[in-house]
Amino acid sequence: MVKSQRYVSMVMRQIVGFHGEEPEIVFPWYLKPDLQKKSKHKTSVIKKTLNPEFNEEFFYEISFSDLTSKTLEVTVWDYDLGKSNDFIGGVSLGCHSQGDSLQHWVDCLKNKGTKVERWHTLTNQLPGSTLQD
């Protein structure tokens, strides 16, 4: 299960300064590798706020043994209708992660069937650029 919750960041305030308007935020995520391109989920778009709140959950049906070789990629975008969306940040959770992201993934695998919630700092790089789609 993946749950998106409240997200507040100085990055969003910088986008307002750059664009002159409040962002419209969307969180897409993937469970990779995803050779059949079926794992994409995304939240609804939250419009014109610096403090979007998402209370959405997504579920993946996957065996525990398959999960150990997967990486969950979560990204945050400023949604622009009819234009290119602006990347805000992202995080990868999986066996190839490091630090807190890796520890969170390990804790999730150790605590099967239990919610293990943590906050993560987003990086300014698209997650998983070295992973297979």
CYANA upper distance limits for C-alpha pairs under 8 A (distance plus 0.5 A):
  1 MET  CA     57 GLU  CA      7.11
  1 MET  CA     58 PHE  CA      6.14
  1 MET  CA     59 PHE  CA      5.06
  1 MET  CA     60 TYR  CA      7.09
  2 VAL  CA     57 GLU  CA      6.06
  2 VAL  CA     58 PHE  CA      5.78
  2 VAL  CA     59 PHE  CA      6.98
  3 LYS  CA     55 ASN  CA      7.53
  3 LYS  CA     56 GLU  CA      6.31
  3 LYS  CA     57 GLU  CA      5.01
  3 LYS  CA     58 PHE  CA      7.13
  4 SER  CA     27 PHE  CA      8.43
  4 SER  CA     43 THR  CA      8.48
  4 SER  CA     54 PHE  CA      5.99
  4 SER  CA     55 ASN  CA      6.55
  4 SER  CA     56 GLU  CA      6.42
  4 SER  CA     57 GLU  CA      7.32
  5 GLN  CA     53 GLU  CA      6.30
  5 GLN  CA     54 PHE  CA      5.24
  5 GLN  CA     55 ASN  CA      6.08
  5 GLN  CA     56 GLU  CA      8.10
  6 ARG  CA     51 ASN  CA      7.68
  6 ARG  CA     52 PRO  CA      6.69
  6 ARG  CA     53 GLU  CA      4.89
  6 ARG  CA     54 PHE  CA      6.47
  7 TYR  CA     51 ASN  CA      6.89
  7 TYR  CA     52 PRO  CA      6.69
  7 TYR  CA     53 GLU  CA      7.11
  8 VAL  CA     12 MET  CA      7.94
  8 VAL  CA     50 LEU  CA      7.24
  8 VAL  CA     51 ASN  CA      5.91
  8 VAL  CA     52 PRO  CA      7.84
  9 SER  CA     13 ARG  CA      7.49
 10 MET  CA     14 GLN  CA      6.78
 11 VAL  CA     15 ILE  CA      6.86
 11 VAL  CA     88 ILE  CA      7.45
 12 MET  CA     16 VAL  CA      6.96
 12 MET  CA     23 PRO  CA      7.63
 12 MET  CA     50 LEU  CA      6.88
 12 MET  CA     88 ILE  CA      7.99
 13 ARG  CA     17 GLY  CA      6.99
 13 ARG  CA     50 LEU  CA      7.39
 14 GLN  CA     18 PHE  CA      6.70
 15 ILE  CA     19 HIS  CA      6.40
 15 ILE  CA     20 GLY  CA      8.27
 15 ILE  CA     21 GLU  CA      8.49
 15 ILE  CA     22 GLU  CA      8.13
 15 ILE  CA     23 PRO  CA      7.59
 16 VAL  CA     20 GLY  CA      5.59
 16 VAL  CA     21 GLU  CA      5.55
 16 VAL  CA     22 GLU  CA      5.67
 16 VAL  CA     23 PRO  CA      7.13
 17 GLY  CA     21 GLU  CA      7.98
 21 GLU  CA     48 LYS  CA      8.15
 22 GLU  CA     47 LYS  CA      8.42
 22 GLU  CA     48 LYS  CA      5.27
 22 GLU  CA     49 THR  CA      6.28
 22 GLU  CA     50 LEU  CA      7.06
 23 PRO  CA     47 LYS  CA      7.19
 23 PRO  CA     48 LYS  CA      5.88
 23 PRO  CA     49 THR  CA      6.93
 23 PRO  CA     50 LEU  CA      7.53
 23 PRO  CA     78 ASP  CA      6.04
 23 PRO  CA     79 TYR  CA      7.77
 24 GLU  CA     45 VAL  CA      6.75
 24 GLU  CA     46 ILE  CA      5.93
 24 GLU  CA     47 LYS  CA      4.71
 24 GLU  CA     48 LYS  CA      5.89
 24 GLU  CA     49 THR  CA      7.57
 24 GLU  CA     78 ASP  CA      5.76
 24 GLU  CA     79 TYR  CA      5.72
 24 GLU  CA     80 ASP  CA      7.79
 25 ILE  CA     45 VAL  CA      6.00
 25 ILE  CA     46 ILE  CA      5.73
 25 ILE  CA     47 LYS  CA      7.05
 25 ILE  CA     52 PRO  CA      7.79
 25 ILE  CA     76 VAL  CA      7.43
 25 ILE  CA     77 TRP  CA      6.18
 25 ILE  CA     78 ASP  CA      5.26
 25 ILE  CA     79 TYR  CA      6.21
 26 VAL  CA     42 LYS  CA      7.40
 26 VAL  CA     43 THR  CA      6.27
 26 VAL  CA     44 SER  CA      6.79
 26 VAL  CA     45 VAL  CA      5.34
 26 VAL  CA     46 ILE  CA      7.13
 26 VAL  CA     76 VAL  CA      6.46
 26 VAL  CA     77 TRP  CA      5.93
 26 VAL  CA     78 ASP  CA      7.07
 26 VAL  CA     79 TYR  CA      6.84
 27 PHE  CA     42 LYS  CA      5.86
 27 PHE  CA     43 THR  CA      5.87
 27 PHE  CA     44 SER  CA      8.43
 27 PHE  CA     74 VAL  CA      7.35
 27 PHE  CA     75 THR  CA      6.16
 27 PHE  CA     76 VAL  CA      5.23
 27 PHE  CA     77 TRP  CA      6.94
 28 PRO  CA     40 LYS  CA      7.37
 28 PRO  CA     41 HIS  CA      6.13
 28 PRO  CA     42 LYS  CA      4.40
 28 PRO  CA     43 THR  CA      6.96
 28 PRO  CA     74 VAL  CA      6.64
 28 PRO  CA     75 THR  CA      6.21
 28 PRO  CA     76 VAL  CA      7.32
 29 TRP  CA     39 SER  CA      8.39
 29 TRP  CA     40 LYS  CA      6.16
 29 TRP  CA     41 HIS  CA      5.95
 29 TRP  CA     42 LYS  CA      6.59
 29 TRP  CA     72 LEU  CA      7.48
 29 TRP  CA     73 GLU  CA      5.83
 29 TRP  CA     74 VAL  CA      4.90
 29 TRP  CA     75 THR  CA      6.74
 30 TYR  CA     34 ASP  CA      8.23
 30 TYR  CA     39 SER  CA      5.76
 30 TYR  CA     40 LYS  CA      5.16
 30 TYR  CA     41 HIS  CA      7.08
 30 TYR  CA     72 LEU  CA      6.26
 30 TYR  CA     73 GLU  CA      5.73
 30 TYR  CA     74 VAL  CA      7.29
 31 LEU  CA     39 SER  CA      6.04
 31 LEU  CA     40 LYS  CA      7.74
 31 LEU  CA     70 LYS  CA      6.79
 31 LEU  CA     71 THR  CA      6.10
 31 LEU  CA     72 LEU  CA      5.07
 31 LEU  CA     73 GLU  CA      6.89
 32 LYS  CA     39 SER  CA      8.16
 32 LYS  CA     70 LYS  CA      5.91
 32 LYS  CA     71 THR  CA      5.61
 32 LYS  CA     72 LEU  CA      6.83
 32 LYS  CA     73 GLU  CA      7.87
 32 LYS  CA    131 LEU  CA      8.01
 32 LYS  CA    132 GLN  CA      7.61
 32 LYS  CA    133 ASP  CA      6.80
 33 PRO  CA     70 LYS  CA      6.78
 33 PRO  CA     71 THR  CA      7.60
 33 PRO  CA    131 LEU  CA      7.39
 33 PRO  CA    132 GLN  CA      5.88
 33 PRO  CA    133 ASP  CA      5.75
 34 ASP  CA     38 LYS  CA      7.26
 34 ASP  CA     39 SER  CA      6.98
 34 ASP  CA    132 GLN  CA      7.94
 34 ASP  CA    133 ASP  CA      5.73
 35 LEU  CA    132 GLN  CA      8.24
 35 LEU  CA    133 ASP  CA      6.31
 37 LYS  CA    133 ASP  CA      7.85
 39 SER  CA     60 TYR  CA      8.23
 41 HIS  CA     58 PHE  CA      7.70
 43 THR  CA     54 PHE  CA      7.91
 43 THR  CA     56 GLU  CA      7.34
 45 VAL  CA     79 TYR  CA      7.78
 46 ILE  CA     52 PRO  CA      6.58
 46 ILE  CA     53 GLU  CA      8.26
 47 LYS  CA     52 PRO  CA      8.44
 62 ILE  CA     66 ASP  CA      7.05
 62 ILE  CA     67 LEU  CA      7.02
 63 SER  CA     67 LEU  CA      6.73
 64 PHE  CA     68 THR  CA      7.18
 64 PHE  CA    109 LEU  CA      8.50
 65 SER  CA     69 SER  CA      8.16
 66 ASP  CA     70 LYS  CA      7.40
 68 THR  CA     94 GLY  CA      8.26
 68 THR  CA     95 CYS  CA      7.58
 68 THR  CA    109 LEU  CA      7.85
 69 SER  CA     94 GLY  CA      8.14
 69 SER  CA     95 CYS  CA      7.30
 70 LYS  CA     94 GLY  CA      6.71
 70 LYS  CA     95 CYS  CA      7.86
 71 THR  CA     92 SER  CA      7.06
 71 THR  CA     93 LEU  CA      6.06
 71 THR  CA     94 GLY  CA      4.72
 71 THR  CA     95 CYS  CA      7.38
 71 THR  CA     96 HIS  CA      8.09
 72 LEU  CA     92 SER  CA      6.15
 72 LEU  CA     93 LEU  CA      5.58
 72 LEU  CA     94 GLY  CA      6.72
 73 GLU  CA     90 GLY  CA      7.86
 73 GLU  CA     91 VAL  CA      6.55
 73 GLU  CA     92 SER  CA      5.00
 73 GLU  CA     93 LEU  CA      7.00
 73 GLU  CA    127 PRO  CA      6.64
 73 GLU  CA    128 GLY  CA      7.44
 74 VAL  CA     90 GLY  CA      6.01
 74 VAL  CA     91 VAL  CA      5.94
 74 VAL  CA     92 SER  CA      6.80
 74 VAL  CA    127 PRO  CA      8.05
 75 THR  CA     87 PHE  CA      8.21
 75 THR  CA     88 ILE  CA      8.13
 75 THR  CA     89 GLY  CA      6.32
 75 THR  CA     90 GLY  CA      4.57
 75 THR  CA     91 VAL  CA      7.01
 75 THR  CA    126 LEU  CA      7.84
 75 THR  CA    127 PRO  CA      8.01
 76 VAL  CA     87 PHE  CA      6.87
 76 VAL  CA     88 ILE  CA      5.90
 76 VAL  CA     89 GLY  CA      5.90
 76 VAL  CA     90 GLY  CA      6.51
 77 TRP  CA     85 ASN  CA      6.81
 77 TRP  CA     86 ASP  CA      6.02
 77 TRP  CA     87 PHE  CA      5.14
 77 TRP  CA     88 ILE  CA      5.75
 77 TRP  CA     89 GLY  CA      7.79
 78 ASP  CA     85 ASN  CA      6.18
 78 ASP  CA     86 ASP  CA      5.47
 78 ASP  CA     87 PHE  CA      6.94
 78 ASP  CA     88 ILE  CA      7.24
 79 TYR  CA     84 SER  CA      8.43
 79 TYR  CA     85 ASN  CA      5.45
 79 TYR  CA     86 ASP  CA      7.26
 80 ASP  CA     84 SER  CA      6.79
 80 ASP  CA     85 ASN  CA      5.64
 80 ASP  CA     86 ASP  CA      8.08
 81 LEU  CA     85 ASN  CA      8.44
 87 PHE  CA    126 LEU  CA      8.50
 88 ILE  CA    124 ASN  CA      7.23
 89 GLY  CA    122 LEU  CA      5.55
 89 GLY  CA    123 THR  CA      5.71
 89 GLY  CA    124 ASN  CA      5.26
 89 GLY  CA    125 GLN  CA      7.03
 89 GLY  CA    126 LEU  CA      7.45
 90 GLY  CA    122 LEU  CA      5.29
 90 GLY  CA    123 THR  CA      5.90
 90 GLY  CA    124 ASN  CA      7.22
 90 GLY  CA    125 GLN  CA      7.28
 90 GLY  CA    126 LEU  CA      6.51
 90 GLY  CA    127 PRO  CA      6.39
 91 VAL  CA    101 SER  CA      8.31
 91 VAL  CA    120 HIS  CA      7.81
 91 VAL  CA    121 THR  CA      7.91
 91 VAL  CA    122 LEU  CA      5.94
 91 VAL  CA    123 THR  CA      6.84
 91 VAL  CA    126 LEU  CA      8.39
 91 VAL  CA    127 PRO  CA      6.27
 92 SER  CA     97 SER  CA      6.94
 92 SER  CA    101 SER  CA      7.37
 92 SER  CA    127 PRO  CA      6.13
 92 SER  CA    128 GLY  CA      7.31
 93 LEU  CA     97 SER  CA      6.32
 93 LEU  CA    101 SER  CA      5.69
 93 LEU  CA    102 LEU  CA      6.62
 93 LEU  CA    104 HIS  CA      7.77
 93 LEU  CA    105 TRP  CA      6.21
 94 GLY  CA    101 SER  CA      7.79
 94 GLY  CA    102 LEU  CA      6.49
 94 GLY  CA    105 TRP  CA      6.00
 94 GLY  CA    106 VAL  CA      8.43
 95 CYS  CA    102 LEU  CA      6.82
 95 CYS  CA    105 TRP  CA      7.61
 95 CYS  CA    106 VAL  CA      8.22
 96 HIS  CA    102 LEU  CA      7.78
 97 SER  CA    101 SER  CA      6.33
 97 SER  CA    102 LEU  CA      5.27
 98 GLN  CA    102 LEU  CA      5.36
 98 GLN  CA    103 GLN  CA      8.18
 99 GLY  CA    103 GLN  CA      6.82
100 ASP  CA    104 HIS  CA      6.51
100 ASP  CA    120 HIS  CA      8.17
101 SER  CA    105 TRP  CA      6.83
101 SER  CA    120 HIS  CA      7.79
102 LEU  CA    106 VAL  CA      6.69
103 GLN  CA    107 ASP  CA      6.55
104 HIS  CA    108 CYS  CA      6.67
104 HIS  CA    116 VAL  CA      7.96
104 HIS  CA    118 ARG  CA      7.74
105 TRP  CA    109 LEU  CA      6.80
106 VAL  CA    110 LYS  CA      6.64
107 ASP  CA    111 ASN  CA      6.55
107 ASP  CA    116 VAL  CA      7.61
108 CYS  CA    112 LYS  CA      6.87
108 CYS  CA    114 THR  CA      8.04
108 CYS  CA    115 LYS  CA      8.07
108 CYS  CA    116 VAL  CA      6.43
111 ASN  CA    115 LYS  CA      8.45
111 ASN  CA    116 VAL  CA      8.23
128 GLY  CA    132 GLN  CA      8.45
